Each structure stands twice: as C-alpha cells, then as structure tokens.
Amino acid sequence: MQLDIAGKHKVFIQTIQFSHAVNGCKTDILRLDNIHPTISGNKFFKLQLHIAKALVEGYRTIATFGGAYSNHIVAVACACREVGLQSVGIIRGEEPINKSDTLLQSASFSMQLKYVSREDFKDKEAIKNRYKEENYYWINEGGYSCLGAEGVKEICNWIDETYTDIVCAVGTGTMMAGLIAGSLPNQKVTGISVLKGATNLQKDMEALLRPSDLQKNYEVIDGYHFGGYAKHPKELIDWMNLFYQQNEVPTDIVYTSKLCYAVNDLLQKGYFKPDSKLLLIHSGGLQGNLSLPVGTLVFNT
C-alpha cells in the first residue's frame, strides 16, 4: 500500500486579481490546498517518497519533529494512518496544559506525541539516538530532505512553459528546491521566506539541489515574515480577509498569506518583468488557522 491521492484531489489553477494590474503581469495560483483535507499542499509531495520507502523497507513506525502548530506533524500523522503505519511526533517544548488544534488532531490520528525541551530539541541526532532501539523511520522537521525535494518535483507537472515565474513560500526550502529542480530553462523560481533571521536558508535549500540545478534562475527574498514564523499581526489578518473577498482563495497565517502579500508588493515595486506570467503555489496548511479566535477570518478553514 502506498500513499495515494488518485481520484481524491481537485487541484486546479485559478487566476487571481490584486488591487492593481501592474505592467501587464498575469498571476495564477495552483490550488494545492485542495489535494487532501489534511495532507494538503506541498505536504503530500514532500512525504510521498518517504512513505513509499518506509513501506518497502518494512518499517512499522515513522517518527518526525515539529512544533505545537506544525502542519507537517499533522500531515505525517494522517498519512501514516492512511497507509497503516504508526507515527511518533517529537514536539518542541514542554507538554502544554491546553493543547493546540494541531496536537489534538495529530493525536486523533493515533500519533504518539513526545515532548522535549526547546534546548534538547536543537540536537536532533541525540533524540534519534535516544530512540535507536525503536527502529523508527525518521523524517526531518518540515520534511527537509533530498527525497522530499524529489517528491516535490511532481508539482511541476501542473506548470507549463507559458509561466515565466514560479513563486512559493519558503520554510525549510524543500519545496523550493523541488520546484527549481523541475523548472524549465525559461522560468525563474522566487521563494518568499516566512522565517525571521534565517541566514542559512538559501544555503540549506541549495544543499538539496544537484550541481546542474544550481545554475538555474532562482532567488530567495526576505522581509515578508511579519515578525517571524507563524506571526500574524492585524495587518496580515486584514490582508487575508481582503484577498479572500477579492479572489475566494483561503490562505493560512504561516505560508500562503505571506506569499500573496509579498507578490502584491513586489508587483507594485516592479520586481517582475513586464508581461510576466506568474504561478503562485498554494502550499495548503489551512488547519493552522484554527488557532485563531472564531470570526477572525471571513472564510471557513
């Protein structure tokens, strides 16, 4: 058995409108948020080859790392349940009294949640050694890996040669690496960092690329993190609501909202060449919005 979305997904490309048309640029968005109710967006692609490998090699349990609001943790828990594997989540920080929706949902998929201090969480190898006798199949935090990037290349099956620019949000860099690897010579891949002070982000992303892919056209842009990972001040919430009212595209507080905000700003600043055709990648993760008070967003998550 393998993780399979055949017949389940409703992926489509949707044209989106920003406040002002700029330099004849056209902008579409690839709605990967529709690929699965839980293993949505890039999560499926980053996990699919890991799941297949674990099954072929006879593992019974997949273990991974993440925070209390990690979309990756939920996706791994759900994917493992679908294929009959057990799952373990190593969670950053002490066990909270009031668990996040992410943790509750992961537990509902039968994931074992193991909490470690933030200091201990930094040493992933020490954690793996602690559970060495358990014979877990380990997946890095956020799915960061060459195998994850290889799985992401499949996203490029939806991206034809008419698109001059592919734009995505960047956390670990795995999705961006896969998009670069699968991009065509006439295309530029632009990544919008959602992290604050991630000085090694581009280096980490490039570590997943083959030497030939390092010659391709790509760039990581900082400055649109809104204070840091998962930070969502009122300005961002207002933007999410406005963007939905204009396009009926729900976004999440971690990735796609900051991606769309950045593209709108970059269009105004003339970053993209005139008459460019952009494709934004909706990376899913809408469940992260459940941490917001009811009524904060005008759309349902």
NORWODA-V479523 format. One record per residue. RES is the residue in one small letter. D_CENTER is the distance of its C-alpha to the mean C-alpha in Angstrom with 2 decimals. Layout:
res = <RES & RES>
d_center = <D_CENTER & D_CENTER>
This chain:
res = <m & q & l & d & i & a & g & k & h & k & v & f & i & q & t & i & q & f & s & h & a & v & n & g & c & k & t & d & i & l & r & l & d & n & i & h & p & t & i & s & g & n & k & f & f & k & l & q & l & h & i & a & k & a & l & v & e & g & y & r & t & i & a & t & f & g & g & a & y & s & n & h & i & v & a & v & a & c & a & c & r & e & v & g & l & q & s & v & g & i & i & r & g & e & e & p & i & n & k & s & d & t & l & l & q & s & a & s & f & s & m & q & l & k & y & v & s & r & e & d & f & k & d & k & e & a & i & k & n & r & y & k & e & e & n & y & y & w & i & n & e & g & g & y & s & c & l & g & a & e & g & v & k & e & i & c & n & w & i & d & e & t & y & t & d & i & v & c & a & v & g & t & g & t & m & m & a & g & l & i & a & g & s & l & p & n & q & k & v & t & g & i & s & v & l & k & g & a & t & n & l & q & k & d & m & e & a & l & l & r & p & s & d & l & q & k & n & y & e & v & i & d & g & y & h & f & g & g & y & a & k & h & p & k & e & l & i & d & w & m & n & l & f & y & q & q & n & e & v & p & t & d & i & v & y & t & s & k & l & c & y & a & v & n & d & l & l & q & k & g & y & f & k & p & d & s & k & l & l & l & i & h & s & g & g & l & q & g & n & l & s & l & p & v & g & t & l & v & f & n & t>
d_center = <24.60 & 21.11 & 17.86 & 18.63 & 17.46 & 20.64 & 22.28 & 19.59 & 17.07 & 18.00 & 15.77 & 17.53 & 17.64 & 18.88 & 20.82 & 20.10 & 22.67 & 22.56 & 25.60 & 27.43 & 27.54 & 27.59 & 29.34 & 28.98 & 25.22 & 23.54 & 19.97 & 18.08 & 14.65 & 13.19 & 12.68 & 10.20 & 10.16 & 13.56 & 12.98 & 13.61 & 14.45 & 12.43 & 10.51 & 8.79 & 6.65 & 5.18 & 6.09 & 9.59 & 9.80 & 8.77 & 11.23 & 13.93 & 16.02 & 15.94 & 17.20 & 19.78 & 20.96 & 21.41 & 23.43 & 25.52 & 26.34 & 27.43 & 25.17 & 25.41 & 22.70 & 19.17 & 18.40 & 15.37 & 14.63 & 12.91 & 14.10 & 15.68 & 12.81 & 9.98 & 7.86 & 7.87 & 11.62 & 12.19 & 10.58 & 12.75 & 15.65 & 15.66 & 15.30 & 18.10 & 20.24 & 20.04 & 21.34 & 23.77 & 22.37 & 22.54 & 19.72 & 19.87 & 17.54 & 18.65 & 17.98 & 18.44 & 21.60 & 24.57 & 24.50 & 24.54 & 27.37 & 25.26 & 22.06 & 18.88 & 17.87 & 14.95 & 17.66 & 20.08 & 17.90 & 17.03 & 20.78 & 21.65 & 20.02 & 22.46 & 20.20 & 22.43 & 21.19 & 22.73 & 22.72 & 23.47 & 24.44 & 22.17 & 24.59 & 24.60 & 20.82 & 20.89 & 22.87 & 20.68 & 23.50 & 26.01 & 24.00 & 23.77 & 27.51 & 28.22 & 27.06 & 28.37 & 30.88 & 28.41 & 27.20 & 23.50 & 20.95 & 18.51 & 14.80 & 13.58 & 11.46 & 7.72 & 9.13 & 10.47 & 13.29 & 15.20 & 15.07 & 11.29 & 11.61 & 14.58 & 12.92 & 10.46 & 13.80 & 14.61 & 12.52 & 15.30 & 17.80 & 17.10 & 17.64 & 21.36 & 23.48 & 24.23 & 21.01 & 21.79 & 18.47 & 14.82 & 12.65 & 8.95 & 7.31 & 7.36 & 6.95 & 8.45 & 9.05 & 8.50 & 6.95 & 9.58 & 12.14 & 11.93 & 12.35 & 15.17 & 16.75 & 16.88 & 17.96 & 21.63 & 24.18 & 24.49 & 20.84 & 19.16 & 15.46 & 14.65 & 11.73 & 11.68 & 11.35 & 10.43 & 12.56 & 16.33 & 18.62 & 16.24 & 19.09 & 17.98 & 14.48 & 15.91 & 18.13 & 15.53 & 13.56 & 16.98 & 17.94 & 15.83 & 17.75 & 21.19 & 24.01 & 24.41 & 20.85 & 21.55 & 24.09 & 21.75 & 21.08 & 17.99 & 17.47 & 15.23 & 16.29 & 16.59 & 18.21 & 15.86 & 14.44 & 17.14 & 18.43 & 15.54 & 12.28 & 12.21 & 15.64 & 16.68 & 20.28 & 22.37 & 21.86 & 18.17 & 19.07 & 21.88 & 19.73 & 17.39 & 20.63 & 22.26 & 19.48 & 19.59 & 23.35 & 23.41 & 20.97 & 20.26 & 16.49 & 14.87 & 12.06 & 10.47 & 11.82 & 8.94 & 6.93 & 8.66 & 12.03 & 12.20 & 11.26 & 14.06 & 16.36 & 16.18 & 16.97 & 19.82 & 21.18 & 20.98 & 22.79 & 25.46 & 25.86 & 26.34 & 23.52 & 23.20 & 26.37 & 28.55 & 27.99 & 24.52 & 22.37 & 18.71 & 15.80 & 12.68 & 9.49 & 8.44 & 4.86 & 6.76 & 7.04 & 10.53 & 12.19 & 11.50 & 14.18 & 16.68 & 17.43 & 19.14 & 22.83 & 23.84 & 24.64 & 22.39 & 20.50 & 22.55 & 20.33 & 19.72 & 16.42>
